[in-house]
């Protein structure tokens, strides 16, 4: 892609997200979503192959449907209230429609089917944008309308997302699909605490983005997209292989890594609100995600191929990408748990 066009597309994507996050008018928020959607499609189809075209088409159809629901909810609220203000979503029907639209944009269950397929069909760089940056705009709107949303609906969606994120990743060998299911589960954790403590949901987002970004950057650095190719990274760089595995366990929420911190605080916050059954079920379902991360660790570190694999020739190709920015990202993604006493200010 022409660098000038690429910079224009990226700028449009950033401006679309910022427009949504700073807007207080439903129509301007909708315009921001449309700008974001139209800008992300060229990034998805940057590699010209049928898989990326299919992924971009699926993403376009899903986001268009969600935008249509969002605009319908805004118009319904306008009819009953007479204004376009985002924070004054007073009509129950409009609230449910808006929650469904934002859940579709975020990939929450039961609107999650497009996320693994789209992530698998695009490059690692585009997958990173899809699973991190593209979550900011819908979450910012959901954060603003939280007092008007149906708490039971949010809790049901969050529990289903955590379950689907765990079950879906069990049988996968493609790392992009595993990261997609991990994203669905993390979105479920964020939404579960949104009604009780929105600041805690933001903390989860602040930790999820650097963890996912670091993992994707490590995979891009080693050109790794499957568990098989991940197991061969140790031939080239054993240290990088260990760091990738630690990052996977941090995403799974294994203590004493950073990924355990938001889960711990969310469970604590839910139990403070006399909600015992939901956090117990969420903690049990989180074991599913941890299991498939442990399976990756076992496959890549504790097993060896019985015969010589042709993919081992990959060590001959030197990677010229700069990695100076990786050490601080790795530290943030794995070693923040000792700072947890500072998080008490959120209460």
N, C-alpha and C positions, 0 to 999 in steps of 0.2 A: 504494500500500500504506500502511496505517495506520502512522505513525511508531513507535508502541509495539510493534506486531507486528514491524516491520522491525528494531528494536533487539533484540527478543527472539530473532529468527531469527539475526541476526549474532552475538549473544552465544553462542547455542547452537553455531554453527559454530566459533567461536573455542575454546569450551570442549571441543568434540569433538576438535579438532586438538591442543590442549594435553594432553588426557587420553591420546591416543595417544603423544605425544612423551615424556611423563613416566611412562608405565606400564611395569612390568616383568612384567606378567601378560598372557597371551594373551587371556583373556576380556575384560579391561578395555580392551585395545587394540581388540578387535572392537567393543565397546560404543562406543568413541570414534569409530571409523569409521562406525558406524551413525548416531550423533548428527550427524556431519558431513554424511553423505549426506542425511538427512531435513531438515537445515537449509538445504542448498543448493538444493533443489528449489523452494521458494517464491521464492528470489531469481532463479532461471532463468525462472519463469513470471510475474514481476512485470509484464511487458508481455503483455497478453492477446492473443495471436495464435497461429495454428496452428503456426508455425515454432518458437516458444519451447516450446509444449506438446510437440511432437515431440522437440525437443532434450532437454527434461527427462526424457521417457520413455526415450530412448536412454541418457541418463546413469544413470537409475535402474536399468535392466536390466543395464547393464555393471557398475556398482558393486555391485549385489546379487550378481551372479555372482562377482565378485572376493571379496566378503565371505564367500560360501559356500565358495569354495576356501580362503580364509584360515582359516576355522573348521575345515574338514576337515583342513588341514595341522596345525593346533594339536592336534586330537583324535588324529590319527595319531601325532604326537610324544608325546602324553600316554600312549598305549597302550604305546609302546616305552620311554619314559624314566620315566614316572610323575610328571612335574611340568609346570607351566604356564609356567615361566620363559622369557622371550623369548630370552635370550642362549644358552640351551642347546638349540639345535635340532640334535639329533644324528642323527636318522633321515634317510637320503638321499631317500626318497620325500617325506617332509614338507618337506624343503628345496626340492625341485623344485616342489612344489605351492605353497609359500609364495612362491617367486620368481615363478611364473606369476601368482599373485594380485596381488602388488605391481606387477608389470609391467603388468597390466591396469588397475590404478588409476592408474598413472603415464602410460599411453598409449604404452608402449614397443612397438616392432614385435616380434612379429606381432599384437599386441593394440591396434594404433593406430587402427583404422578409425573408432572413435567420436569421436575428438578433433576432427578438422576439421568433421564434421557438427554436433556439439554446439556448437562455438565459433561456427559460422556462424549457427546458429539463435537465439542469445541476444544480448543487448545488449553493447556494448563494456565496460561496467562488470562485468557477469557474466562476460564472457570473460576479463577481467583476473583476477578471482578464480579462475576455473577453471585458468588457466595459471600462476598463481603460488602462491596460498595453498593450493590443493588438492594441490600437490606435496609440501608439507612433511611431512604425516603418513606417507605411504608411504615417502618417502626416509628419514625417521628410523628406521622399522622396518628398512628395508634396510641402513641404516648399522649398526644393532645386530647384525644376523644375518650380516654380511659374512663373518666367518671360517667360517661353516657353509655358505655358498652354493657352488654349482658355478661355478668361475671360467670354464670354457669356455662354459657357458650364458650367463653375463653378457656375455662378450665377443661372442658371436654376436648376442645381442639388441642390444648397443650398436652394432655395425657395421651391422646391418639398420636400426636406427632412424636412424642418420646418413644411410644411403643413401635410405631412404624420405622423411626430412625434406627432402632435397635434390631428389629426383625429383618428389615430390608438389607442391612449390611452384612448379615450372617453368611450369605451364600455368594458374596461378590469376590472377584479376583482383580477387578479393575479399580485402581486407587481413586480415580475421579468419581466413580459411583460411590465408593466408600466415603469419600469426603462429602458428597452430596447428602447421603443419608445421615452423616454426622451433623451436617448443617440443619437438617430437618429436626433432629433431636435437640440441638442447641436452641433453635427457635422455640421449640416446645417449652424448654426450661425458662426462656425469657418471658414468654407469654403467661406462664403459670403464676408468676409473682407480680405481673403488671398491675393487676387490680388492687393488690395490697400495698406494694411498695415499688412505684415506678422507678425510683432511683436505683433499686437493686437490679432491675431489668437492664438499666443503662450500664451498670457495673459489669453485668454478664456480657453485654455487647462489647464493652471496652476491652475485655479480656479475650473474648472469642475472636475478634478481628486480628490482633497480633498473633494468636496461636495458629489460626488458619493461614494467615499470610506467610508466617515462617515455614509452615509445613509445605505449602505450595512452592515457596522459593527454593527450598531444599530439593523438592522433586524436580523443579525446572532446572536446577543446577546440574542434576544428574540425568536429565532426560528420562525420567522414570514414570511409567504410567500403569504398570502391572506389578503384582506381588512377585512374580518371577524375576522381573528386571530389578526390583528392589532388593531381592536377595543377592544379586550380583554386584551391588554397590560396594559390598565389603571387600571385593577383589581390588577395587580402585581406591577406596578410602574407607577403612574400617571406622574411623572416628565419625565421619559424616553418617555412616550407617547407624551408629549408636545414637547420634543426635536425632535422626529421623524417628527411630523407635521410641526414644524418650518423648519426642513431640507427640507421637501417636498416643502414648499412654497419658500425656497431659490432656489431650483432647478427650480421652475417655473418662477423665476425672479421677485418676488414681492419686491418692495422697502419697507423698507430700508435694506434689507438683502443682503448678498454678491452676490447672483445670479443676482441681478439687475445690478451690476457694469459692467460686460462684455457686456451685451445687450445695456446699455446706451452708453458706449464708442464706440461700433460697429456702432450703429445708428448714432452717432455724426460723426464718421469717414466717413461713406458712404455719409452723407449729405454734408460734406466738399468737397467731390469729385463730387458735383452737381448731385448726384444720389438720387432723392427724392422718386420716386415710389417704389423702392425696399425696403428701410427701413420702409416705411409706411406699405407695405404689410406684411413684416416680423413682425412688432410690432402687427398688427392685428391678425396674425396667432399665435403669442406667447400667445394670450389670450386663445386659445384652450388648450394649455398645462397647463396654470394656472387654467383653469376651472376644469380639471380632478384632479388636486392637491387639489383644493378647495372642490371637491366632496369627496375625501378621507377624508379631514378634517371634513366635515360635517358628513359623515357616522361613523367615528370613535369617534368623540367627542360630537356630538349633538344629537345622537340617541342611543337608548338602545334596546336590544332584548326583544320582548314581552314575551318570555318564557326563562326558564333556558337553557343555552347552555352547552352541554357536554364538550366543549373545555375549559371551565373555570377551569377544573381540572388541567390545565397547571401550575397554580400558585404553585402547590405543588412541582414541579421539580425545584430545585435551580440551578441557572446557575453559574458555577465555573469559567467562563472566566474572565480574568483580564481586567479591563476597565480604567486603569490609563492613557492610551494614548488617550482616547476619549475626555476629556475636551479641550486640545489645538486644536484638529481637529474640534470640534464643534465651537470653537471661530473663527477659520479660515473660516469655512464654512458659518458663519452667520453674523459676525460683522466686515467685512473688508471694508464696504462701506465708513466709515469716512476717510479711507486712500486714497480715490479716488483722492484728489489733487496731491498726489505723482505721480499718473499715468500720469500726464500731461507731464512728461519727455519723454513718448513714442511718443509724437507728435513732 
